[in-house]
Amino acid sequence: MRGHRDLKVFQLAYSLAMEIFHESKAFPKEERYSLTDQIRRSSRSVAANIAEGFRKRRYPNMLVSKLCDADAEATETQVWLDLACDCGYLAKDRWQHLMAGYEEVGKMLGSMMASPEKFAPL
């Protein structure tokens, strides 16, 4: 494993953030500084925290801390997805797809947090 881009969880989190970016382009203009900004920031933060944690993997506690932050941001993103769907800005099928993606990210992060030593540099 050469870098954070090789992690399946990073790849999934990044892909989901890009999907949210494209979906949120259609959100109403009046949501620009609230829902749109918030959902984009939290979704991007998931991948960013994974990358930061991987860079600090030499120190297991620091890795776990950043992965915990990533998990929290993924959960925040799910709340914004709920709001976007309930406000009628996001189709139910897209909501289901994105929610399932973040559930998978959460499981992967949980597994990594349970065994941070597996990610220690050689």
Buried (B, 14 or more C-beta within 10 A) or exposed (E): EEEBEEBEBBBBBBEBBEBBBEBBEEBEEEBEEEBBEBBBBBBBBBBBBBBBBBEBBEEBEBBBBBBBBBBBBBBBBBEBBEBBBEEEBBEEEBBEEBBEBBEBBBEBBEEBBEEBEEBEEE
